[in-house]
Amino acid sequence: MSLVAAELERHGIATVAIQLLRVAAEKVRPPRALLVPYRHGFPLGRPDAPELQHTVIEAALRMFEKTNAAKPQLSKFVEDSD
Amino acid sequence: MAELGDFSLKHRLFLKSYPWRRIDPVPRTELTRPLAECRLALVSTAGFVRPDQEDFDPSVRGGDPSWRAIASDTPVSSLVDTHRSETFDHRAMCQDPNLAFPIDRAHELVARGRIGSVNQQHLSFMGSITAPGRLIRDSAPAAARVLRKDEVDIALLVPV
């Protein structure tokens, strides 16, 4: 997936990738990656939980708005327990 | 977040020896307009197909590098899981494909004014590609050209 992200970036499309496996993000280095605390099969949190899914996506979208970010840009998503 | 220790011994050994392809240099496109004006496409590696599309081919050695275009008005509940991996529980994403292919969430982002529009099509890939040569050489550039032609500004990539 990160390799597809890199190709999109080379074509002028800004990308952000949800990342489930820390080692993959560290080794492959996608341009922007949001590390989420979920296991494989649950990339946006939980099924039928649209607001949680939106919260994860919003965290990813905010990465686009961060200027002068490092390359690669990695952020960690922490689910609010409230 | 998954760590290596979360996996079975078999998969830990697989991941430890996995030939990760390091992206270097890291390409980066900056936004040229606000998100509220951007067009979004989704790229998922959950291996979903529409019922009228061919399944990804599990017999392709190293993983099927092809992709499927998923029209933006496709009912998300109609997506069919063809992911070949047995290393994760498929039930949740079959129950709610938005979990790995958030088409409904994308449309809601437009309704909320957070993004400008949703592209007419999204891209579905197979994950767990262990031999990504054809993906890098052929499939990914072709996919990028399609989204570029659609004037997509931003892409959200979701693995499974």
gemmi code that builds the backbone of each chain (N, CA, C; Angstrom):
import gemmi

chains = {
    "A": [
        ("MET", (0.822, -1.203, 0.000), (0.000, 0.000, 0.000), (0.864, 1.264, 0.000)),
        ("SER", (1.940, 1.239, 0.779), (2.814, 2.406, 0.825), (3.462, 2.665, -0.524)),
        ("LEU", (3.711, 1.594, -1.264), (4.326, 1.757, -2.585), (3.345, 2.444, -3.539)),
        ("VAL", (2.070, 2.148, -3.402), (1.046, 2.837, -4.203), (0.987, 4.303, -3.782)),
        ("ALA", (1.060, 4.554, -2.490), (1.038, 5.938, -2.005), (2.183, 6.742, -2.609)),
        ("ALA", (3.358, 6.152, -2.630), (4.515, 6.862, -3.187), (4.292, 7.193, -4.663)),
        ("GLU", (3.704, 6.251, -5.397), (3.471, 6.501, -6.821), (2.433, 7.610, -7.016)),
        ("LEU", (1.401, 7.611, -6.192), (0.415, 8.694, -6.287), (1.073, 10.045, -6.018)),
        ("GLU", (1.922, 10.078, -5.010), (2.617, 11.339, -4.703), (3.462, 11.794, -5.893)),
        ("ARG", (4.111, 10.848, -6.538), (4.936, 11.209, -7.704), (4.079, 11.772, -8.834)),
        ("HIS", (2.803, 11.448, -8.831), (1.877, 11.956, -9.847), (1.106, 13.186, -9.354)),
        ("GLY", (1.526, 13.751, -8.241), (0.924, 14.997, -7.795), (-0.307, 14.848, -6.932)),
        ("ILE", (-0.523, 13.656, -6.392), (-1.674, 13.422, -5.512), (-1.149, 13.237, -4.089)),
        ("ALA", (-1.613, 14.058, -3.185), (-1.177, 13.960, -1.793), (-1.858, 12.762, -1.136)),
        ("THR", (-1.107, 12.012, -0.352), (-1.651, 10.790, 0.241), (-1.431, 10.754, 1.740)),
        ("VAL", (-2.326, 10.038, 2.382), (-2.092, 9.661, 3.775), (-2.559, 8.216, 3.911)),
        ("ALA", (-1.721, 7.423, 4.569), (-1.999, 5.989, 4.694), (-2.250, 5.626, 6.153)),
        ("ILE", (-3.306, 4.878, 6.373), (-3.508, 4.275, 7.682), (-2.495, 3.145, 7.819)),
        ("GLN", (-1.850, 3.076, 8.973), (-0.841, 2.030, 9.171), (-1.173, 1.203, 10.402)),
        ("LEU", (-1.211, -0.105, 10.221), (-1.519, -1.013, 11.321), (-0.267, -1.619, 11.940)),
        ("LEU", (0.793, -1.654, 11.191), (2.000, -2.350, 11.617), (3.156, -1.353, 11.654)),
        ("ARG", (3.615, -1.089, 12.876), (4.655, -0.069, 13.034), (5.892, -0.377, 12.187)),
        ("VAL", (6.294, -1.635, 12.185), (7.525, -1.977, 11.471), (7.399, -1.679, 9.983)),
        ("ALA", (6.188, -1.813, 9.436), (5.990, -1.528, 8.009), (6.212, -0.042, 7.738)),
        ("ALA", (5.676, 0.795, 8.615), (5.846, 2.245, 8.430), (7.309, 2.635, 8.548)),
        ("GLU", (8.003, 2.025, 9.495), (9.402, 2.385, 9.730), (10.310, 1.887, 8.612)),
        ("LYS", (10.005, 0.715, 8.110), (10.879, 0.136, 7.080), (10.593, 0.718, 5.697)),
        ("VAL", (9.303, 0.861, 5.355), (8.950, 1.266, 3.984), (8.919, 2.783, 3.828)),
        ("ARG", (8.470, 3.486, 4.861), (8.460, 4.946, 4.878), (7.460, 5.573, 3.902)),
        ("PRO", (6.161, 5.315, 4.061), (5.172, 6.022, 3.248), (5.246, 7.518, 3.534)),
        ("PRO", (4.866, 8.356, 2.542), (5.014, 9.811, 2.713), (4.305, 10.362, 3.949)),
        ("ARG", (3.075, 9.955, 4.171), (2.335, 10.335, 5.389), (1.649, 9.077, 5.893)),
        ("ALA", (1.809, 8.796, 7.168), (1.182, 7.596, 7.722), (0.634, 7.885, 9.106)),
        ("LEU", (-0.574, 7.402, 9.341), (-1.197, 7.501, 10.657), (-1.175, 6.109, 11.282)),
        ("LEU", (-0.401, 5.985, 12.354), (-0.296, 4.707, 13.053), (-1.495, 4.551, 13.970)),
        ("VAL", (-2.276, 3.522, 13.757), (-3.500, 3.340, 14.543), (-3.355, 2.140, 15.480)),
        ("PRO", (-4.069, 2.176, 16.611), (-3.892, 1.132, 17.626), (-4.811, -0.066, 17.424)),
        ("TYR", (-5.008, -0.435, 16.199), (-5.969, -1.497, 15.900), (-5.273, -2.672, 15.247)),
        ("ARG", (-5.923, -3.840, 15.363), (-5.320, -5.027, 14.756), (-5.766, -5.175, 13.313)),
        ("HIS", (-5.081, -6.038, 12.628), (-5.423, -6.270, 11.226), (-6.883, -6.725, 11.119)),
        ("GLY", (-7.546, -6.181, 10.122), (-8.969, -6.456, 9.950), (-9.844, -5.343, 10.497)),
        ("PHE", (-9.217, -4.403, 11.248), (-9.963, -3.316, 11.902), (-9.261, -1.964, 11.698)),
        ("PRO", (-8.934, -1.614, 10.454), (-8.077, -0.431, 10.253), (-8.670, 0.889, 10.725)),
        ("LEU", (-9.994, 1.014, 10.710), (-10.613, 2.275, 11.164), (-11.335, 2.092, 12.497)),
        ("GLY", (-10.935, 1.097, 13.238), (-11.455, 0.960, 14.597), (-12.403, -0.202, 14.788)),
        ("ARG", (-13.660, 0.065, 14.539), (-14.668, -0.970, 14.766), (-15.752, -0.907, 13.685)),
        ("PRO", (-16.398, -2.035, 13.400), (-17.490, -2.021, 12.418), (-18.706, -1.298, 12.977)),
        ("ASP", (-19.459, -0.688, 12.098), (-20.699, -0.003, 12.478), (-20.462, 1.033, 13.583)),
        ("ALA", (-19.329, 1.677, 13.515), (-18.993, 2.759, 14.461), (-18.579, 3.967, 13.626)),
        ("PRO", (-19.550, 4.592, 12.943), (-19.187, 5.651, 11.989), (-18.460, 6.829, 12.615)),
        ("GLU", (-18.805, 7.221, 13.844), (-18.112, 8.384, 14.419), (-16.665, 8.057, 14.775)),
        ("LEU", (-16.414, 6.840, 15.246), (-15.026, 6.444, 15.481), (-14.262, 6.419, 14.154)),
        ("GLN", (-14.883, 5.873, 13.132), (-14.223, 5.845, 11.822), (-13.932, 7.271, 11.349)),
        ("HIS", (-14.878, 8.182, 11.574), (-14.645, 9.578, 11.212), (-13.504, 10.183, 12.023)),
        ("THR", (-13.417, 9.825, 13.284), (-12.352, 10.374, 14.122), (-10.978, 9.946, 13.600)),
        ("VAL", (-10.867, 8.692, 13.202), (-9.595, 8.212, 12.641), (-9.302, 8.939, 11.332)),
        ("ILE", (-10.311, 9.028, 10.469), (-10.106, 9.690, 9.177), (-9.749, 11.158, 9.376)),
        ("GLU", (-10.384, 11.803, 10.345), (-10.080, 13.219, 10.605), (-8.617, 13.387, 11.024)),
        ("ALA", (-8.137, 12.462, 11.855), (-6.725, 12.532, 12.261), (-5.813, 12.388, 11.044)),
        ("ALA", (-6.226, 11.557, 10.115), (-5.441, 11.394, 8.887), (-5.498, 12.671, 8.043)),
        ("LEU", (-6.679, 13.246, 7.909), (-6.814, 14.456, 7.086), (-5.990, 15.616, 7.653)),
        ("ARG", (-5.904, 15.678, 8.960), (-5.141, 16.782, 9.572), (-3.669, 16.729, 9.168)),
        ("MET", (-3.208, 15.541, 8.839), (-1.800, 15.433, 8.437), (-1.530, 16.199, 7.147)),
        ("PHE", (-2.563, 16.318, 6.298), (-2.389, 17.110, 5.069), (-2.172, 18.590, 5.384)),
        ("GLU", (-2.737, 19.012, 6.502), (-2.744, 20.435, 6.815), (-1.512, 20.881, 7.600)),
        ("LYS", (-0.678, 19.916, 7.947), (0.524, 20.249, 8.700), (1.618, 20.665, 7.714)),
        ("THR", (2.013, 21.899, 7.802), (3.047, 22.376, 6.885), (4.432, 22.142, 7.483)),
        ("ASN", (5.412, 22.072, 6.628), (6.799, 21.859, 7.038), (6.980, 20.586, 7.858)),
        ("ALA", (6.195, 19.565, 7.544), (6.309, 18.301, 8.271), (7.527, 17.525, 7.780)),
        ("ALA", (7.991, 16.620, 8.638), (9.136, 15.787, 8.266), (8.740, 14.843, 7.139)),
        ("LYS", (9.736, 14.357, 6.425), (9.522, 13.338, 5.402), (10.298, 12.094, 5.808)),
        ("PRO", (9.660, 10.958, 6.000), (8.219, 10.745, 5.997), (7.567, 11.333, 7.238)),
        ("GLN", (6.282, 11.584, 7.121), (5.511, 12.179, 8.216), (4.709, 11.072, 8.893)),
        ("LEU", (5.030, 10.780, 10.138), (4.337, 9.731, 10.878), (3.631, 10.355, 12.077)),
        ("SER", (2.375, 10.004, 12.259), (1.626, 10.446, 13.434), (0.989, 9.232, 14.071)),
        ("LYS", (0.736, 9.343, 15.359), (0.141, 8.235, 16.093), (-1.264, 8.621, 16.516)),
        ("PHE", (-2.226, 7.766, 16.195), (-3.611, 8.015, 16.603), (-3.870, 7.327, 17.938)),
        ("VAL", (-4.429, 8.081, 18.869), (-4.809, 7.520, 20.164), (-6.307, 7.697, 20.320)),
        ("GLU", (-7.007, 6.586, 20.522), (-8.458, 6.668, 20.664), (-8.813, 7.217, 22.033)),
        ("ASP", (-9.695, 8.208, 22.042), (-10.174, 8.786, 23.291), (-11.012, 7.748, 24.016)),
        ("SER", (-10.700, 7.514, 25.283), (-11.417, 6.474, 26.031), (-12.699, 6.979, 26.660)),
        ("ASP", (-12.982, 8.281, 26.519), (-14.217, 8.830, 27.122), (-15.448, 8.277, 26.422)),
    ],
    "B": [
        ("MET", (-2.026, -0.621, 17.783), (-1.128, -0.820, 16.649), (-0.500, -2.197, 16.759)),
        ("ALA", (-0.423, -2.862, 15.646), (0.117, -4.212, 15.683), (1.637, -4.181, 15.785)),
        ("GLU", (2.150, -5.008, 16.662), (3.594, -5.190, 16.772), (3.884, -6.625, 16.357)),
        ("LEU", (5.136, -6.907, 16.088), (5.476, -8.245, 15.626), (5.036, -9.313, 16.623)),
        ("GLY", (5.120, -8.969, 17.911), (4.774, -9.940, 18.934), (3.311, -10.345, 18.949)),
        ("ASP", (2.476, -9.598, 18.224), (1.050, -9.910, 18.184), (0.743, -11.087, 17.259)),
        ("PHE", (1.707, -11.484, 16.457), (1.443, -12.494, 15.447), (1.923, -13.874, 15.895)),
        ("SER", (1.431, -14.872, 15.193), (1.883, -16.233, 15.454), (3.353, -16.343, 15.089)),
        ("LEU", (4.009, -17.367, 15.594), (5.429, -17.569, 15.306), (5.656, -17.624, 13.799)),
        ("LYS", (4.787, -18.329, 13.112), (4.933, -18.466, 11.658), (4.938, -17.082, 10.984)),
        ("HIS", (4.014, -16.231, 11.405), (3.927, -14.924, 10.757), (4.990, -13.956, 11.258)),
        ("ARG", (5.440, -14.133, 12.498), (6.565, -13.312, 12.964), (7.805, -13.590, 12.122)),
        ("LEU", (8.037, -14.875, 11.869), (9.197, -15.241, 11.056), (9.045, -14.701, 9.643)),
        ("PHE", (7.808, -14.772, 9.139), (7.541, -14.248, 7.794), (7.825, -12.741, 7.742)),
        ("LEU", (7.318, -12.019, 8.750), (7.487, -10.563, 8.742), (8.949, -10.169, 8.977)),
        ("LYS", (9.652, -10.952, 9.791), (11.057, -10.618, 10.054), (11.903, -10.770, 8.795)),
        ("SER", (11.510, -11.692, 7.940), (12.305, -11.914, 6.724), (11.680, -11.234, 5.506)),
        ("TYR", (10.605, -10.480, 5.738), (9.894, -9.858, 4.615), (10.791, -8.825, 3.923)),
        ("PRO", (10.864, -8.884, 2.594), (11.750, -7.948, 1.874), (11.101, -6.585, 1.698)),
        ("TRP", (11.061, -5.814, 2.777), (10.424, -4.500, 2.719), (11.089, -3.639, 1.648)),
        ("ARG", (10.300, -2.944, 0.856), (10.835, -2.041, -0.166), (10.866, -0.627, 0.398)),
        ("ARG", (12.020, -0.160, 0.715), (12.174, 1.163, 1.299), (11.951, 2.241, 0.244)),
        ("ILE", (11.137, 3.215, 0.564), (10.885, 4.330, -0.342), (11.954, 5.394, -0.076)),
        ("ASP", (12.766, 5.633, -1.056), (13.870, 6.575, -0.877), (14.298, 7.112, -2.241)),
        ("PRO", (14.158, 8.399, -2.482), (13.660, 9.417, -1.565), (12.140, 9.332, -1.389)),
        ("VAL", (11.669, 9.937, -0.319), (10.232, 9.944, -0.045), (9.587, 11.083, -0.834)),
        ("PRO", (8.709, 10.743, -1.794), (8.049, 11.814, -2.551), (6.960, 12.464, -1.713)),
        ("ARG", (6.664, 13.685, -1.995), (5.628, 14.348, -1.201), (5.001, 15.477, -2.010)),
        ("THR", (3.687, 15.419, -2.105), (2.914, 16.473, -2.753), (2.185, 17.262, -1.679)),
        ("GLU", (2.350, 18.561, -1.694), (1.655, 19.411, -0.724), (0.323, 19.876, -1.315)),
        ("LEU", (-0.622, 20.147, -0.440), (-1.907, 20.671, -0.908), (-1.707, 22.058, -1.507)),
        ("THR", (-2.420, 22.301, -2.571), (-2.353, 23.635, -3.178), (-3.642, 24.407, -2.937)),
        ("ARG", (-4.593, 23.776, -2.261), (-5.837, 24.462, -1.903), (-6.387, 23.828, -0.625)),
        ("PRO", (-7.335, 24.471, 0.019), (-7.865, 23.919, 1.277), (-8.533, 22.556, 1.072)),
        ("LEU", (-8.535, 21.761, 2.132), (-9.190, 20.455, 2.055), (-10.646, 20.577, 1.616)),
        ("ALA", (-11.285, 21.654, 2.026), (-12.706, 21.845, 1.698), (-12.940, 22.013, 0.202)),
        ("GLU", (-11.838, 22.140, -0.546), (-11.956, 22.238, -2.007), (-11.340, 21.031, -2.715)),
        ("CYS", (-10.822, 20.088, -1.948), (-10.095, 18.960, -2.542), (-11.011, 17.802, -2.916)),
        ("ARG", (-10.593, 17.083, -3.940), (-11.299, 15.860, -4.358), (-10.568, 14.649, -3.796)),
        ("LEU", (-11.316, 13.784, -3.133), (-10.751, 12.621, -2.439), (-11.026, 11.325, -3.196)),
        ("ALA", (-10.012, 10.487, -3.266), (-10.203, 9.097, -3.713), (-9.735, 8.171, -2.603)),
        ("LEU", (-10.382, 7.035, -2.498), (-9.981, 6.012, -1.542), (-9.166, 4.945, -2.259)),
        ("VAL", (-8.171, 4.436, -1.567), (-7.397, 3.311, -2.072), (-7.329, 2.303, -0.933)),
        ("SER", (-7.905, 1.145, -1.165), (-7.942, 0.135, -0.118), (-7.198, -1.109, -0.588)),
        ("THR", (-6.515, -1.755, 0.349), (-5.870, -3.022, 0.004), (-6.579, -4.186, 0.696)),
        ("ALA", (-7.879, -4.018, 0.905), (-8.668, -5.067, 1.560), (-9.146, -6.126, 0.575)),
        ("GLY", (-8.842, -5.943, -0.702), (-9.224, -6.962, -1.684), (-10.701, -7.022, -1.992)),
        ("PHE", (-11.398, -5.928, -1.786), (-12.835, -5.918, -2.099), (-13.054, -5.829, -3.617)),
        ("VAL", (-14.091, -6.471, -4.104), (-14.536, -6.322, -5.490), (-16.048, -6.133, -5.475)),
        ("ARG", (-16.548, -5.567, -6.573), (-18.001, -5.524, -6.748), (-18.450, -6.918, -7.187)),
        ("PRO", (-19.733, -7.233, -6.997), (-20.204, -8.578, -7.370), (-20.022, -8.887, -8.854)),
        ("ASP", (-20.001, -7.842, -9.704), (-19.870, -8.080, -11.146), (-18.415, -8.084, -11.611)),
        ("GLN", (-17.480, -7.957, -10.697), (-16.069, -7.943, -11.075), (-15.410, -9.279, -10.757)),
        ("GLU", (-14.318, -9.533, -11.460), (-13.551, -10.743, -11.188), (-12.875, -10.636, -9.827)),
        ("ASP", (-12.841, -11.768, -9.131), (-12.086, -11.807, -7.874), (-10.605, -11.585, -8.167)),
        ("PHE", (-9.873, -11.128, -7.167), (-8.428, -11.144, -7.288), (-7.989, -12.607, -7.379)),
        ("ASP", (-6.913, -12.822, -8.088), (-6.486, -14.191, -8.386), (-5.508, -14.684, -7.314)),
        ("PRO", (-5.950, -15.607, -6.466), (-5.064, -16.084, -5.401), (-3.938, -16.969, -5.902)),
        ("SER", (-4.004, -17.355, -7.171), (-2.962, -18.245, -7.687), (-1.747, -17.490, -8.212)),
        ("VAL", (-1.855, -16.154, -8.291), (-0.717, -15.372, -8.792), (0.404, -15.408, -7.761)),
        ("ARG", (1.537, -15.910, -8.158), (2.660, -16.040, -7.228), (3.140, -14.655, -6.787)),
        ("GLY", (3.275, -14.466, -5.503), (3.708, -13.168, -4.979), (2.571, -12.192, -4.791)),
        ("GLY", (1.358, -12.593, -5.183), (0.190, -11.730, -4.987), (-0.271, -11.067, -6.271)),
        ("ASP", (-1.567, -10.970, -6.407), (-2.176, -10.365, -7.602), (-1.976, -8.845, -7.538)),
        ("PRO", (-1.221, -8.260, -8.479), (-0.941, -6.821, -8.400), (-2.000, -5.948, -9.067)),
        ("SER", (-3.051, -6.552, -9.581), (-4.057, -5.765, -10.306), (-4.919, -4.961, -9.337)),
        ("TRP", (-5.756, -4.109, -9.871), (-6.666, -3.347, -9.036), (-8.023, -3.267, -9.716)),
        ("ARG", (-9.015, -2.943, -8.924), (-10.383, -2.807, -9.426), (-10.849, -1.378, -9.151)),
        ("ALA", (-11.520, -0.791, -10.139), (-12.157, 0.508, -9.913), (-13.513, 0.261, -9.267)),
        ("ILE", (-13.760, 0.959, -8.182), (-15.034, 0.841, -7.464), (-15.750, 2.183, -7.582)),
        ("ALA", (-16.846, 2.193, -8.314), (-17.584, 3.455, -8.497), (-18.020, 4.006, -7.150)),
        ("SER", (-18.007, 5.325, -7.065), (-18.279, 5.979, -5.795), (-19.712, 5.761, -5.307)),
        ("ASP", (-20.611, 5.446, -6.234), (-22.000, 5.208, -5.817), (-22.281, 3.723, -5.560)),
        ("THR", (-21.235, 2.935, -5.487), (-21.414, 1.513, -5.172), (-21.913, 1.358, -3.730)),
        ("PRO", (-23.019, 0.658, -3.534), (-23.444, 0.406, -2.142), (-22.359, -0.381, -1.404)),
        ("VAL", (-21.887, 0.183, -0.317), (-20.734, -0.429, 0.349), (-21.059, -1.846, 0.823)),
        ("SER", (-22.332, -2.074, 1.114), (-22.722, -3.406, 1.584), (-22.627, -4.460, 0.485)),
        ("SER", (-22.482, -4.001, -0.760), (-22.417, -4.972, -1.857), (-20.987, -5.444, -2.122)),
        ("LEU", (-20.006, -4.812, -1.494), (-18.622, -5.198, -1.752), (-18.354, -6.619, -1.248)),
        ("VAL", (-17.547, -7.328, -2.028), (-17.259, -8.736, -1.727), (-15.793, -8.863, -1.320)),
        ("ASP", (-15.568, -9.493, -0.190), (-14.220, -9.686, 0.340), (-13.549, -10.855, -0.387)),
        ("THR", (-12.436, -10.567, -1.070), (-11.681, -11.652, -1.716), (-10.243, -11.703, -1.202)),
        ("HIS", (-9.992, -11.035, -0.066), (-8.617, -11.014, 0.452), (-8.182, -12.434, 0.817)),
        ("ARG", (-6.978, -12.764, 0.408), (-6.537, -14.146, 0.544), (-5.926, -14.469, 1.896)),
        ("SER", (-5.577, -13.429, 2.664), (-4.838, -13.680, 3.901), (-5.716, -14.342, 4.961)),
        ("GLU", (-5.120, -15.296, 5.643), (-5.795, -15.950, 6.773), (-5.225, -15.474, 8.098)),
        ("THR", (-4.460, -14.374, 8.054), (-3.802, -13.909, 9.283), (-4.672, -12.951, 10.084)),
        ("PHE", (-5.850, -12.602, 9.569), (-6.717, -11.705, 10.323), (-8.164, -12.159, 10.219)),
        ("ASP", (-8.966, -11.642, 11.121), (-10.387, -11.972, 11.189), (-11.138, -11.109, 10.159)),
        ("HIS", (-11.747, -11.740, 9.210), (-12.428, -11.021, 8.125), (-13.843, -10.575, 8.499)),
        ("ARG", (-14.356, -11.064, 9.601), (-15.790, -10.882, 9.868), (-16.207, -9.424, 10.029)),
        ("ALA", (-15.360, -8.621, 10.677), (-15.760, -7.231, 10.935), (-15.872, -6.438, 9.646)),
        ("MET", (-14.916, -6.605, 8.741), (-14.979, -5.811, 7.505), (-16.048, -6.344, 6.551)),
        ("CYS", (-16.438, -7.606, 6.723), (-17.567, -8.114, 5.938), (-18.885, -7.563, 6.508)),
        ("GLN", (-18.933, -7.433, 7.811), (-20.110, -6.853, 8.471), (-20.280, -5.394, 8.069)),
        ("ASP", (-19.172, -4.664, 8.036), (-19.192, -3.242, 7.688), (-17.974, -2.919, 6.824)),
        ("PRO", (-18.121, -3.018, 5.498), (-16.965, -2.752, 4.630), (-16.394, -1.349, 4.782)),
        ("ASN", (-17.165, -0.403, 5.337), (-16.605, 0.939, 5.601), (-15.369, 0.873, 6.495)),
        ("LEU", (-15.255, -0.188, 7.249), (-14.120, -0.344, 8.155), (-12.795, -0.353, 7.384)),
        ("ALA", (-12.834, -0.846, 6.154), (-11.609, -0.908, 5.343), (-11.770, -0.235, 3.985)),
        ("PHE", (-12.973, 0.175, 3.672), (-13.228, 0.872, 2.398), (-14.337, 1.885, 2.677)),
        ("PRO", (-13.978, 3.032, 3.285), (-14.995, 3.920, 3.881), (-15.711, 4.832, 2.882)),
        ("ILE", (-16.420, 4.225, 1.969), (-17.141, 4.998, 0.954), (-18.204, 5.891, 1.601)),
        ("ASP", (-18.949, 5.335, 2.530), (-19.994, 6.150, 3.187), (-19.383, 7.312, 3.961)),
        ("ARG", (-18.257, 7.038, 4.639), (-17.603, 8.103, 5.411), (-17.135, 9.214, 4.467)),
        ("ALA", (-16.653, 8.823, 3.287), (-16.164, 9.829, 2.329), (-17.301, 10.759, 1.910)),
        ("HIS", (-18.452, 10.202, 1.605), (-19.591, 11.042, 1.219), (-20.030, 11.946, 2.380)),
        ("GLU", (-19.947, 11.414, 3.593), (-20.311, 12.227, 4.758), (-19.339, 13.386, 4.959)),
        ("LEU", (-18.075, 13.184, 4.595), (-17.103, 14.276, 4.701), (-17.476, 15.435, 3.779)),
        ("VAL", (-18.008, 15.117, 2.619), (-18.475, 16.164, 1.708), (-19.677, 16.873, 2.323)),
        ("ALA", (-20.618, 16.099, 2.845), (-21.818, 16.688, 3.454), (-21.460, 17.593, 4.624)),
        ("ARG", (-20.379, 17.251, 5.329), (-19.933, 18.048, 6.478), (-19.084, 19.253, 6.047)),
        ("GLY", (-18.765, 19.318, 4.766), (-17.952, 20.427, 4.270), (-16.469, 20.271, 4.542)),
        ("ARG", (-16.046, 19.090, 4.978), (-14.626, 18.901, 5.309), (-13.772, 18.745, 4.064)),
        ("ILE", (-14.321, 18.086, 3.025), (-13.627, 17.974, 1.744), (-14.560, 18.500, 0.657)),
        ("GLY", (-13.964, 18.755, -0.522), (-14.780, 19.341, -1.574), (-15.657, 18.344, -2.291)),
        ("SER", (-15.073, 17.187, -2.642), (-15.843, 16.195, -3.404), (-15.198, 14.829, -3.265)),
        ("VAL", (-15.986, 13.827, -3.621), (-15.507, 12.449, -3.665), (-15.329, 12.082, -5.131)),
        ("ASN", (-14.214, 11.474, -5.455), (-13.999, 11.102, -6.847), (-15.068, 10.111, -7.307)),
        ("GLN", (-15.253, 10.054, -8.613), (-16.272, 9.155, -9.176), (-15.912, 7.684, -8.993)),
        ("GLN", (-14.635, 7.424, -8.727), (-14.210, 6.034, -8.540), (-13.095, 5.957, -7.500)),
        ("HIS", (-13.027, 4.799, -6.885), (-11.972, 4.500, -5.924), (-11.237, 3.255, -6.410)),
        ("LEU", (-10.123, 2.949, -5.757), (-9.320, 1.818, -6.212), (-9.199, 0.752, -5.132)),
        ("SER", (-9.392, -0.478, -5.550), (-9.266, -1.602, -4.638), (-8.116, -2.494, -5.088)),
        ("PHE", (-7.178, -2.710, -4.187), (-6.034, -3.591, -4.440), (-6.117, -4.792, -3.501)),
        ("MET", (-5.350, -5.803, -3.837), (-5.122, -6.908, -2.922), (-3.921, -6.565, -2.046)),
        ("GLY", (-4.029, -6.838, -0.774), (-2.889, -6.637, 0.109), (-2.012, -7.877, 0.145)),
        ("SER", (-1.072, -7.889, 1.062), (-0.172, -9.041, 1.244), (0.570, -9.401, -0.034)),
        ("ILE", (0.996, -8.374, -0.784), (1.788, -8.627, -1.989), (3.231, -8.864, -1.558)),
        ("THR", (3.721, -10.061, -1.767), (5.090, -10.373, -1.332), (6.118, -10.158, -2.437)),
        ("ALA", (5.663, -10.053, -3.666), (6.580, -9.784, -4.798), (6.030, -8.564, -5.540)),
        ("PRO", (6.404, -7.360, -5.095), (5.741, -6.158, -5.602), (6.309, -5.593, -6.904)),
        ("GLY", (7.133, -6.344, -7.599), (7.766, -5.818, -8.805), (6.757, -5.308, -9.829)),
        ("ARG", (5.771, -6.118, -10.150), (4.770, -5.693, -11.153), (3.888, -4.574, -10.616)),
        ("LEU", (3.663, -4.593, -9.319), (2.886, -3.501, -8.713), (3.632, -2.173, -8.897)),
        ("ILE", (4.913, -2.184, -8.607), (5.706, -0.958, -8.707), (5.858, -0.518, -10.161)),
        ("ARG", (6.111, -1.488, -11.025), (6.432, -1.170, -12.421), (5.190, -0.800, -13.240)),
        ("ASP", (4.092, -1.531, -13.016), (2.932, -1.386, -13.909), (1.667, -0.881, -13.207)),
        ("SER", (1.221, -1.617, -12.205), (-0.115, -1.368, -11.638), (-0.225, -0.023, -10.937)),
        ("ALA", (0.733, 0.273, -10.079), (0.643, 1.524, -9.320), (0.747, 2.748, -10.232)),
        ("PRO", (1.679, 2.775, -11.206), (1.699, 3.933, -12.105), (0.403, 4.076, -12.908)),
        ("ALA", (-0.161, 2.948, -13.358), (-1.423, 3.021, -14.109), (-2.541, 3.567, -13.225)),
        ("ALA", (-2.579, 3.110, -11.988), (-3.595, 3.598, -11.054), (-3.429, 5.090, -10.804)),
        ("ALA", (-2.191, 5.511, -10.652), (-1.928, 6.935, -10.409), (-2.367, 7.778, -11.603)),
        ("ARG", (-2.133, 7.273, -12.792), (-2.550, 8.040, -13.986), (-4.073, 8.178, -14.036)),
        ("VAL", (-4.777, 7.126, -13.652), (-6.244, 7.182, -13.642), (-6.735, 8.260, -12.671)),
        ("LEU", (-6.181, 8.251, -11.469), (-6.643, 9.232, -10.472), (-6.192, 10.643, -10.842)),
        ("ARG", (-5.052, 10.734, -11.466), (-4.586, 12.055, -11.910), (-5.527, 12.605, -12.988)),
        ("LYS", (-5.926, 11.731, -13.904), (-6.850, 12.147, -14.968), (-8.179, 12.599, -14.376)),
        ("ASP", (-8.568, 11.975, -13.275), (-9.805, 12.354, -12.580), (-9.652, 13.652, -11.775)),
        ("GLU", (-8.456, 14.198, -11.784), (-8.156, 15.425, -11.048), (-8.347, 15.260, -9.541)),
        ("VAL", (-7.933, 14.097, -9.078), (-7.951, 13.831, -7.634), (-6.829, 14.632, -6.963)),
        ("ASP", (-7.147, 15.232, -5.835), (-6.149, 15.993, -5.072), (-5.520, 15.168, -3.961)),
        ("ILE", (-6.362, 14.387, -3.273), (-5.887, 13.666, -2.093), (-6.409, 12.228, -2.120)),
        ("ALA", (-5.605, 11.341, -1.540), (-6.016, 9.943, -1.446), (-5.818, 9.452, -0.023)),
        ("LEU", (-6.804, 8.718, 0.450), (-6.718, 8.046, 1.746), (-6.519, 6.567, 1.473)),
        ("LEU", (-5.412, 6.053, 1.981), (-5.095, 4.644, 1.749), (-5.384, 3.857, 3.009)),
        ("VAL", (-6.142, 2.787, 2.846), (-6.570, 1.994, 3.996), (-6.173, 0.540, 3.764)),
        ("PRO", (-5.350, 0.013, 4.661), (-4.966, -1.403, 4.559), (-6.000, -2.254, 5.288)),
        ("VAL", (-5.699, -3.505, 5.455), (-6.575, -4.322, 6.280), (-5.714, -5.233, 7.160)),
    ],
}
model = gemmi.Model(1)
for chain_id, residues in chains.items():
    chain = gemmi.Chain(chain_id)
    for i, (resn, *xyz) in enumerate(residues, 1):
        res = gemmi.Residue()
        res.name, res.seqid = resn, gemmi.SeqId(i, " ")
        for name, pos in zip(("N", "CA", "C"), xyz):
            atom = gemmi.Atom()
            atom.name, atom.element = name, gemmi.Element(name[0])
            atom.pos, atom.b_iso = gemmi.Position(*pos), 0.0
            res.add_atom(atom)
        chain.add_residue(res)
    model.add_chain(chain)
structure = gemmi.Structure()
structure.add_model(model)
structure.setup_entities()
